[in-house]
Amino acid sequence: MSVYVGNLSYDATDEDIENVFAEYGTVKRVQVPNDRETGRVRGFAFVEMETEDEEAAAIEALDGVEFMGRNLKVNKARPREERGGRR
């Protein structure tokens, strides 16, 4: 399972996010999706940590905290929902 990080600054890099989460445990992976059309960061990320305890500690500590001028929204990531195809 991974952690969803919302309301990110568009200037936040993978390294910035990893540094913040590393205070709560071992960060296995940071994924910052880009917009397909513009290439810009979409304002959210997913962070995968070594253990669920580390994820829980990071969620509790970082949800609502100001980071790069914005209050983060941090919670357990939900499985991606299937979307219908375009017609």
TIMI-2910 file (N, C-alpha, C, CB; in pm, 1 decimal, decimal comma, always signed):
<rs>
+----------+----------+----------+----------+----------+----------+----------+----------+----------+----------+----------+----------+------+
!      n_x !      n_y !      n_z !     ca_x !     ca_y !     ca_z !      c_x !      c_y !      c_z !     cb_x !     cb_y !     cb_z ! resn !
+----------+----------+----------+----------+----------+----------+----------+----------+----------+----------+----------+----------+------+
!    +84,5 !   -118,4 !     +0,0 !     +0,0 !     +0,0 !     +0,0 !    +88,3 !   +123,8 !     +0,0 !    -95,7 !     +0,3 !   +121,9 !  Met !
!    +33,6 !   +232,7 !    -45,3 !   +111,3 !   +355,5 !    -46,8 !    +29,7 !   +470,5 !    +11,6 !   +156,8 !   +388,8 !   -189,6 !  Ser !
!    +95,7 !   +583,9 !    +22,4 !    +37,0 !   +703,1 !    +81,6 !     +8,2 !   +804,0 !    -29,6 !   +131,3 !   +764,2 !   +189,8 !  Val !
!   -110,5 !   +863,1 !    -26,0 !   -147,7 !   +969,3 !   -119,1 !   -110,3 !  +1102,5 !    -55,9 !   -300,5 !   +964,3 !   -154,1 !  Tyr !
!    -44,9 !  +1188,7 !   -131,9 !     -7,7 !  +1321,7 !    -85,2 !    -70,5 !  +1422,0 !   -180,3 !   +148,4 !  +1339,6 !    -77,7 !  Val !
!   -170,0 !  +1495,1 !   -132,6 !   -239,9 !  +1590,8 !   -216,0 !   -209,0 !  +1734,1 !   -177,5 !   -387,5 !  +1566,9 !   -208,5 !  Gly !
!   -251,8 !  +1827,1 !   -263,0 !   -233,1 !  +1970,4 !   -245,7 !    -84,6 !  +2006,7 !   -245,2 !   -299,5 !  +2017,2 !   -116,2 !  Asn !
!     -6,8 !  +1936,8 !   -325,7 !   +136,2 !  +1964,4 !   -336,6 !   +161,6 !  +2088,9 !   -419,3 !   +209,2 !  +1845,5 !   -397,6 !  Leu !
!   +267,5 !  +2158,0 !   -385,3 !   +314,6 !  +2268,3 !   -468,1 !   +356,8 !  +2211,8 !   -602,8 !   +432,3 !  +2345,0 !   -399,7 !  Ser !
!   +332,3 !  +2287,4 !   -708,1 !   +373,6 !  +2242,6 !   -841,3 !   +525,5 !  +2245,9 !   -856,0 !   +308,5 !  +2329,8 !   -949,5 !  Tyr !
!   +594,4 !  +2308,6 !   -761,0 !   +740,5 !  +2314,9 !   -763,7 !   +805,1 !  +2198,6 !   -687,9 !   +787,6 !  +2446,8 !   -704,7 !  Asp !
!   +725,9 !  +2116,8 !   -618,8 !   +780,2 !  +2006,2 !   -538,7 !   +839,1 !  +1899,0 !   -630,7 !   +669,8 !  +1944,8 !   -447,5 !  Ala !
!   +957,4 !  +1851,7 !   -594,6 !  +1023,5 !  +1745,4 !   -671,5 !  +1014,7 !  +1613,8 !   -594,0 !  +1172,8 !  +1782,1 !   -701,0 !  Thr !
!  +1047,6 !  +1505,3 !   -660,9 !  +1053,7 !  +1374,3 !   -595,1 !  +1145,4 !  +1381,4 !   -472,8 !  +1103,7 !  +1265,2 !   -694,1 !  Asp !
!  +1259,1 !  +1447,6 !   -490,3 !  +1357,8 !  +1457,7 !   -382,5 !  +1302,6 !  +1536,6 !   -263,2 !  +1486,2 !  +1524,1 !   -434,4 !  Glu !
!  +1231,5 !  +1646,6 !   -289,9 !  +1170,8 !  +1725,0 !   -181,3 !  +1076,5 !  +1638,5 !    -99,2 !  +1095,1 !  +1847,0 !   -237,7 !  Asp !
!   +992,3 !  +1564,3 !   -167,6 !   +892,4 !  +1479,7 !   -101,2 !   +961,1 !  +1367,2 !    -24,6 !   +792,7 !  +1421,5 !   -204,2 !  Ile !
!  +1059,7 !  +1304,7 !    -87,2 !  +1132,1 !  +1196,6 !    -20,7 !  +1198,1 !  +1246,5 !   +107,9 !  +1237,9 !  +1136,9 !   -115,2 !  Glu !
!  +1256,5 !  +1365,2 !   +104,9 !  +1322,7 !  +1420,3 !   +223,6 !  +1224,6 !  +1441,0 !   +338,5 !  +1390,8 !  +1552,4 !   +189,5 !  Asn !
!  +1104,2 !  +1486,0 !   +309,3 !  +1003,3 !  +1507,7 !   +413,8 !   +960,1 !  +1373,9 !   +474,4 !   +880,3 !  +1583,0 !   +356,2 !  Val !
!   +932,4 !  +1275,1 !   +390,5 !   +883,7 !  +1145,8 !   +438,7 !   +993,3 !  +1062,6 !   +504,5 !   +822,8 !  +1068,0 !   +324,3 !  Phe !
!  +1118,1 !  +1085,6 !   +468,4 !  +1229,3 !  +1008,6 !   +524,2 !  +1242,4 !  +1028,9 !   +675,1 !  +1359,7 !  +1047,3 !   +455,3 !  Ala !
!  +1187,2 !  +1136,7 !   +727,6 !  +1190,2 !  +1160,0 !   +872,4 !  +1107,3 !  +1055,7 !   +947,6 !  +1138,6 !  +1300,8 !   +904,7 !  Glu !
!  +1019,5 !   +984,2 !   +876,5 !   +928,0 !   +889,3 !   +940,8 !   +958,2 !   +744,4 !   +904,3 !   +785,3 !   +921,8 !   +903,1 !  Tyr !
!  +1064,6 !   +720,3 !   +827,0 !  +1101,7 !   +584,5 !   +791,9 !  +1169,8 !   +577,8 !   +656,0 !   +979,8 !   +495,6 !   +793,1 !  Gly !
!  +1183,0 !   +456,6 !   +607,2 !  +1250,1 !   +432,0 !   +479,8 !  +1152,1 !   +450,5 !   +364,5 !  +1310,9 !   +290,2 !   +476,7 !  Thr !
!  +1186,1 !   +540,3 !   +274,3 !  +1102,9 !   +565,5 !   +156,5 !  +1149,7 !   +472,9 !    +45,1 !  +1110,3 !   +716,0 !   +111,8 !  Val !
!  +1058,5 !   +387,2 !     -1,1 !  +1091,8 !   +293,6 !   -108,5 !  +1076,6 !   +358,0 !   -245,9 !  +1003,7 !   +169,4 !    -99,5 !  Lys !
!   +972,7 !   +443,0 !   -260,7 !   +945,8 !   +501,7 !   -391,9 !   +859,5 !   +625,6 !   -378,1 !   +877,6 !   +399,7 !   -484,0 !  Arg !
!   +885,8 !   +723,9 !   -462,5 !   +802,3 !   +843,8 !   -473,6 !   +759,6 !   +854,7 !   -618,8 !   +878,8 !   +973,9 !   -426,0 !  Val !
!   +630,7 !   +872,8 !   -641,1 !   +578,6 !   +885,7 !   -777,3 !   +498,3 !  +1015,8 !   -785,3 !   +489,8 !   +761,5 !   -817,0 !  Gln !
!   +542,9 !  +1107,4 !   -870,7 !   +475,3 !  +1235,0 !   -890,7 !   +422,8 !  +1237,1 !  -1034,1 !   +571,6 !  +1356,8 !   -862,8 !  Val !
!   +292,8 !  +1212,5 !  -1052,6 !   +237,9 !  +1209,1 !  -1188,5 !   +242,0 !  +1345,0 !  -1258,2 !    +95,5 !  +1159,3 !  -1184,6 !  Pro !
!   +268,1 !  +1341,3 !  -1388,0 !   +266,7 !  +1461,4 !  -1471,1 !   +143,9 !  +1458,9 !  -1561,1 !   +396,4 !  +1472,3 !  -1555,6 !  Asn !
!    +95,9 !  +1577,0 !  -1596,3 !    -13,9 !  +1590,4 !  -1690,5 !    +35,3 !  +1544,9 !  -1827,7 !    -67,3 !  +1737,4 !  -1695,0 !  Asp !
!    -40,7 !  +1462,1 !  -1895,0 !     +0,9 !  +1408,1 !  -2025,1 !    +15,8 !  +1516,0 !  -2131,3 !    -98,7 !  +1304,8 !  -2072,5 !  Arg !
!    -71,2 !  +1616,0 !  -2126,5 !    -69,8 !  +1717,9 !  -2231,0 !    +33,0 !  +1827,5 !  -2206,6 !   -205,6 !  +1779,2 !  -2243,4 !  Glu !
!    +45,2 !  +1873,0 !  -2082,4 !   +134,1 !  +1986,0 !  -2053,6 !   +269,0 !  +1944,2 !  -1997,5 !    +67,6 !  +2079,1 !  -1957,1 !  Thr !
!   +276,4 !  +1823,7 !  -1940,0 !   +400,4 !  +1778,7 !  -1878,2 !   +421,2 !  +1833,8 !  -1737,8 !   +516,1 !  +1817,3 !  -1964,3 !  Gly !
!   +330,1 !  +1920,1 !  -1691,5 !   +341,3 !  +1978,0 !  -1557,3 !   +302,2 !  +1876,7 !  -1450,8 !   +253,5 !  +2103,1 !  -1545,3 !  Arg !
!   +359,6 !  +1895,6 !  -1333,7 !   +322,2 !  +1815,2 !  -1217,6 !   +174,9 !  +1840,5 !  -1188,7 !   +411,3 !  +1849,1 !  -1092,7 !  Val !
!   +102,2 !  +1737,0 !  -1146,9 !    -42,4 !  +1748,3 !  -1128,8 !    -84,4 !  +1789,0 !   -987,8 !   -106,7 !  +1618,2 !  -1163,3 !  Arg !
!    +10,2 !  +1808,7 !   -897,0 !    -24,3 !  +1858,0 !   -764,0 !    -49,7 !  +1749,4 !   -660,8 !   -144,0 !  +1943,9 !   -773,4 !  Gly !
!    -14,7 !  +1625,3 !   -694,1 !    -26,3 !  +1517,8 !   -596,1 !    +82,9 !  +1415,5 !   -622,6 !   -167,0 !  +1451,4 !   -601,4 !  Phe !
!   +102,5 !  +1325,9 !   -525,0 !   +206,3 !  +1223,7 !   -538,3 !   +165,5 !  +1100,3 !   -459,2 !   +343,9 !  +1277,0 !   -489,6 !  Ala !
!   +237,9 !   +992,4 !   -483,5 !   +222,6 !   +869,8 !   -406,4 !   +358,8 !   +835,2 !   -348,0 !   +166,5 !   +752,5 !   -494,6 !  Phe !
!   +359,3 !   +800,5 !   -220,2 !   +483,6 !   +764,4 !   -151,7 !   +466,5 !   +624,7 !    -95,6 !   +519,5 !   +867,0 !    -38,2 !  Val !
!   +562,7 !   +539,1 !   -125,4 !   +561,7 !   +402,7 !    -73,0 !   +674,1 !   +392,3 !    +29,3 !   +578,5 !   +296,0 !   -188,0 !  Glu !
!   +638,6 !   +345,8 !   +149,0 !   +737,2 !   +333,5 !   +256,0 !   +759,7 !   +186,8 !   +289,8 !   +692,1 !   +411,1 !   +381,2 !  Met !
!   +862,5 !   +161,5 !   +367,3 !   +904,9 !    +25,0 !   +399,0 !   +797,2 !    -53,9 !   +473,6 !  +1032,1 !    +28,5 !   +481,8 !  Glu !
!   +733,3 !     +7,8 !   +574,6 !   +633,3 !    -63,9 !   +654,8 !   +505,9 !    +18,1 !   +668,7 !   +689,5 !    -97,6 !   +793,9 !  Thr !
!   +398,2 !    -50,1 !   +704,2 !   +271,3 !    +19,5 !   +727,7 !   +278,8 !   +109,8 !   +850,2 !   +157,8 !    -81,4 !   +744,7 !  Glu !
!   +358,8 !    +71,3 !   +950,1 !   +376,3 !   +156,6 !  +1068,4 !   +441,0 !   +289,5 !  +1030,3 !   +461,8 !    +84,7 !  +1174,9 !  Asp !
!   +539,5 !   +284,5 !   +940,5 !   +603,9 !   +407,9 !   +893,7 !   +505,2 !   +493,4 !   +815,3 !   +727,1 !   +375,5 !   +806,4 !  Glu !
!   +424,3 !   +429,1 !   +732,9 !   +322,7 !   +502,7 !   +657,8 !   +225,4 !   +570,4 !   +753,2 !   +247,1 !   +408,8 !   +562,0 !  Glu !
!   +179,8 !   +497,2 !   +854,2 !    +84,2 !   +552,6 !   +950,7 !   +145,6 !   +671,1 !  +1025,6 !    +39,2 !   +443,7 !  +1050,9 !  Ala !
!   +272,1 !   +660,0 !  +1063,5 !   +339,1 !   +769,8 !  +1134,3 !   +349,5 !   +893,1 !  +1045,1 !   +479,5 !   +726,2 !  +1181,2 !  Ala !
!   +382,1 !   +873,5 !   +918,2 !   +393,4 !   +985,1 !   +824,6 !   +257,5 !  +1051,3 !   +801,5 !   +452,2 !   +937,1 !   +691,2 !  Ala !
!   +152,8 !   +970,3 !   +786,2 !    +17,9 !  +1024,8 !   +765,8 !    -22,5 !  +1110,5 !   +885,0 !    -84,9 !   +911,0 !   +744,2 !  Ile !
!     -4,6 !  +1057,5 !  +1004,1 !    -45,0 !  +1130,1 !  +1123,9 !    +34,1 !  +1260,2 !  +1139,9 !    -26,6 !  +1042,0 !  +1247,5 !  Glu !
!   +163,1 !  +1255,7 !  +1111,3 !   +248,4 !  +1372,4 !  +1131,4 !   +232,9 !  +1478,4 !  +1022,7 !   +391,7 !  +1329,1 !  +1138,2 !  Ala !
!   +205,6 !  +1437,7 !   +899,2 !   +211,6 !  +1531,4 !   +786,9 !    +76,7 !  +1580,9 !   +735,7 !   +283,4 !  +1467,8 !   +675,5 !  Leu !
!    -33,2 !  +1515,3 !   +768,6 !   -163,8 !  +1558,9 !   +719,6 !   -194,6 !  +1697,8 !   +774,8 !   -275,0 !  +1457,8 !   +759,7 !  Asp !
!   -214,2 !  +1793,5 !   +685,7 !   -246,7 !  +1930,3 !   +724,9 !   -126,8 !  +2020,5 !   +747,1 !   -327,1 !  +1927,7 !   +847,8 !  Gly !
!     -6,0 !  +1965,5 !   +739,2 !   +116,4 !  +2043,4 !   +761,3 !   +146,6 !  +2128,4 !   +638,0 !   +236,4 !  +1949,8 !   +793,6 !  Val !
!   +196,7 !  +2249,7 !   +661,3 !   +234,2 !  +2335,7 !   +550,1 !   +367,5 !  +2290,6 !   +491,7 !   +241,8 !  +2482,5 !   +595,2 !  Glu !
!   +371,4 !  +2275,4 !   +359,6 !   +491,4 !  +2236,4 !   +287,2 !   +497,2 !  +2316,7 !   +159,1 !   +493,4 !  +2083,7 !   +257,9 !  Phe !
!   +600,6 !  +2394,9 !   +143,0 !   +619,5 !  +2479,3 !    +25,0 !   +498,0 !  +2570,1 !     +1,2 !   +645,2 !  +2392,0 !    -99,0 !  Met !
!   +443,6 !  +2622,6 !   +110,7 !   +334,8 !  +2719,3 !   +100,5 !   +195,3 !  +2661,2 !    +87,8 !   +359,1 !  +2805,4 !    -13,8 !  Gly !
!   +181,3 !  +2530,3 !    +96,9 !    +48,7 !  +2467,5 !    +85,0 !    +30,0 !  +2365,5 !   +196,4 !    +31,5 !  +2399,6 !    -54,0 !  Arg !
!    -93,6 !  +2350,6 !   +243,6 !   -124,9 !  +2251,4 !   +347,2 !   -147,6 !  +2116,2 !   +281,3 !   -250,1 !  +2293,9 !   +430,0 !  Asn !
!    -65,3 !  +2020,4 !   +317,8 !    -72,5 !  +1887,3 !   +257,9 !   -196,0 !  +1811,1 !   +301,3 !    +50,5 !  +1807,9 !   +293,1 !  Leu !
!   -246,6 !  +1728,5 !   +213,7 !   -351,7 !  +1631,8 !   +243,4 !   -286,0 !  +1495,5 !   +228,8 !   -478,8 !  +1648,2 !   +147,8 !  Lys !
!   -268,3 !  +1425,1 !   +340,6 !   -194,7 !  +1298,8 !   +339,2 !   -283,2 !  +1188,8 !   +396,8 !    -61,8 !  +1310,6 !   +419,5 !  Val !
!   -304,9 !  +1082,5 !   +319,1 !   -382,4 !   +967,9 !   +367,3 !   -344,4 !   +842,0 !   +290,4 !   -533,7 !   +994,9 !   +354,1 !  Asn !
!   -402,4 !   +729,6 !   +332,2 !   -378,5 !   +602,5 !   +261,9 !   -429,4 !   +615,7 !   +119,2 !   -448,5 !   +482,4 !   +335,0 !  Lys !
!   -349,0 !   +568,4 !    +25,6 !   -391,9 !   +569,9 !   -114,3 !   -499,1 !   +464,2 !   -134,2 !   -272,1 !   +545,5 !   -210,4 !  Ala !
!   -598,8 !   +498,5 !   -213,0 !   -703,3 !   +401,9 !   -247,5 !   -669,5 !   +338,7 !   -381,8 !   -843,7 !   +469,7 !   -252,0 !  Arg !
!   -714,3 !   +216,9 !   -403,7 !   -689,6 !   +153,1 !   -534,3 !   -750,7 !   +235,6 !   -646,9 !   -747,1 !     +9,5 !   -536,8 !  Pro !
!   -683,3 !   +237,3 !   -758,6 !   -729,6 !   +313,0 !   -873,9 !   -860,8 !   +254,7 !   -923,7 !   -623,8 !   +312,8 !   -986,1 !  Arg !
!   -957,2 !   +341,8 !   -950,6 !  -1086,5 !   +296,9 !  -1001,3 !  -1080,2 !   +286,3 !  -1152,5 !  -1199,9 !   +392,9 !   -958,0 !  Glu !
!  -1142,3 !   +184,5 !  -1204,0 !  -1148,5 !   +167,8 !  -1349,5 !  -1242,6 !   +271,9 !  -1406,5 !  -1194,9 !    +24,5 !  -1388,4 !  Glu !
!  -1198,3 !   +332,8 !  -1515,0 !  -1281,7 !   +431,2 !  -1583,4 !  -1335,9 !   +369,8 !  -1711,5 !  -1201,8 !   +560,9 !  -1614,0 !  Arg !
!  -1450,3 !   +418,1 !  -1751,4 !  -1504,8 !   +373,7 !  -1878,9 !  -1426,4 !   +435,3 !  -1993,7 !  -1653,6 !   +409,8 !  -1889,9 !  Gly !
!  -1420,5 !   +368,1 !  -2106,0 !  -1348,9 !   +420,6 !  -2221,2 !  -1423,1 !   +535,0 !  -2286,9 !  -1325,0 !   +311,3 !  -2321,6 !  Gly !
!  -1352,7 !   +612,5 !  -2365,5 !  -1416,3 !   +723,8 !  -2436,9 !  -1494,4 !   +670,1 !  -2556,1 !  -1310,7 !   +827,7 !  -2483,6 !  Arg !
!  -1600,4 !   +739,0 !  -2587,8 !  -1683,7 !   +695,4 !  -2700,2 !  -1683,0 !   +797,3 !  -2810,2 !  -1826,0 !   +669,4 !  -2655,3 !  Arg !
+----------+----------+----------+----------+----------+----------+----------+----------+----------+----------+----------+----------+------+
</rs>
